[in-house]
């Protein structure tokens, strides 16, 4: 069994990517648990002590499993020896910060300011660093370092949101899947923000533990928006510190 990783720093669009792929190949899922079958989440497998041997529909003959990972790349990455390639989703670190804050259920200017300052000081979320995901720049750099070893595709989350059909077509061609226009349209509609929110509501109503669990209990599916400044939400001090810590890194990775 070979593995092609769907990699990203936490809250960078990995679930949206899997929704697009599922809606394209299998149709829109009835619950987000279907994502865990078709495109397993490595972290949930490790947490439940299960092996990467999904019970769902197997890929086509000779195809690798597409598996979600938030770990930074290293030779100690689980199933590293089975790696045959990866798709990496990159998101603006400011938006990663805000998406993580919502994920943890933080509310109010004071809580957000404290989280933003912690994120800036540590160059990412300390909790994720302790879990083997590293800092935001370290995570991106680790997968950039792996690019010379395997076939790969780097995508920006902003591209996925701005032109999902075009981005999905790039992914399909990279994966070697046939490109069919009617399925592209179905995938974009089936993975839209509105469809994802309806799926999350249905999961919660039915008590399904799928792809949308959140430690803070708040909604998983956000606006997917891009924020140009933290000043309004978290105060001018938070934005100034963020610029000090991430300014050069953002320019290095093509963000302003």
RAHUWO-V142060 format. One record per run of one state. SS is the DSSP state (2 for helix, 1 for strand, 0 for the rest). FROM is the first residue (numbers start at 1). LEN is the number of residues. If there is no record, write none. Layout:
<<SS FROM LEN> <SS FROM LEN>>
This chain:
<<0 1 2> <1 3 6> <0 9 5> <2 14 12> <0 26 7> <2 33 6> <0 39 2> <1 41 1> <2 42 6> <0 48 17> <1 65 5> <0 70 10> <2 80 3> <1 83 8> <0 91 2> <2 93 11> <0 104 5> <2 109 14> <0 123 3> <2 126 5> <0 131 5> <2 136 11> <0 147 4> <1 151 6> <2 157 6> <0 163 1> <2 164 12> <0 176 5> <2 181 10> <0 191 2> <2 193 14> <0 207 24> <2 231 4> <0 235 1> <2 236 17> <0 253 4>>
